[in-house]
Amino acid sequence: MRYVIIGAGAVGGTIGVRLGRAGHDVTLVARGAHLDAIRRRGLRLRQPDGETTWRGPATDGPGDRPLPDDTALVLAVKSQDTEAALAAWADAPVAGGGTAAERLPLFTAQNGVANERAALRLFADVHGVCVWLPATHLEPGVVVANGHPHPGMLHLGRHPSGSDATDDAVAADLTAAGFVAPVRADVPRWKYGKLLANLGNGLQALLGRDVPDDLRQRIRAEGVAVLAAAGIAHTTPEEEKAERGDLVDHRPVDGEERAGGSTWQSLARGAGSAETDHLNGEIVLLGRLHGVPTPANAAVQLAVRRALRGRIPAGGFDVTELAKMIG
């Protein structure tokens, strides 16, 4: 199996470098200064037990040459960039005829629950991935992965349900690359559980490490109420903790703890966009569809957009202002 990692940031970069180290044919897809740095110096992956630099093909798009028919596409961009990435790769030609959307499996290694539905509009063979992988990408050409003794746990299976031989093959490759990669027939249930955990990402991006417990609990409580009203199954924190155990722990890298989650990183890098509309915004959407108020999640969604427009640094939003917005 060959791999094209579409979005070689924190998650995609870690997956790509580890697969490459395990001997697989890997192409990284990136853009801007990050792509330039990878092409010049390779992608440097720093981990608790040392670092490695991957040097191999890197690109910003599919190009004109047909993709080998044994390629798996791994979509690892933030959710707000999903539609553009899908559009860019859907009609890429494949050796022997047909397009990527018609013939190749697509794995969505992303936070949120909207990416798989978007992918199915174009791609015939979509596989969801629930990502537990603590990593950071702030500097072009560098990814820091704090997971130990395994870099991450990646639940994978077909969307909307079931699994097949492709899942088994990719899981075996990921396992050989050092990940924990269980194949699940119910990946969406795990992804909705991860969504509830990710609702705090926006709070951390806005307020830094000192997020009031009552605010974090309120954000999650709204999410739980919405999923119950919608009849959507999800994993519980107890189930997730039992599954993860001590397989993926957070360890310092060169004495430094992980600075912040994925949304925090977007603000810290000045990326200009964040995934909040697909995390807290998913809860707001479902709340409106099912008549469940979600003022705290709506306020976080609005506050992150305001922080992006106003170039407010990560952790620099006023907690009193956020409380007023919630009401």
Buried (B, 14 or more C-beta within 10 A) or exposed (E): BBBBBBBBBBBBBBBBBBBBBBEBBBBBBBBEEBBBBBBEEBBBBBBBEEBBBBEBEBBEEBEEEBBBEEBBBBBBBBBBBBBEBBEBBBEBBBEEEEBBBBBBBBBBBBBBBBBBEBBBEBBEBBBBBBBBBBBBBBEBBBBBBBBBEBBBBBBBBBBEEEBEEBBEBBBEBBBBBBBBBBBBEBBBBBBBBBBBBBBBBBBBBBBBEEBEEEBBEBBBEBBBBBBEBEEBEBBEEEEBEEBBEEBBBEBEBEEEEBBBBBBBBBBBBEBEBBBBBBBBBBBBBBBEEBEBEBBBBBBBBBBBBBBBEEEBEBBBBEBEEBEEBBE
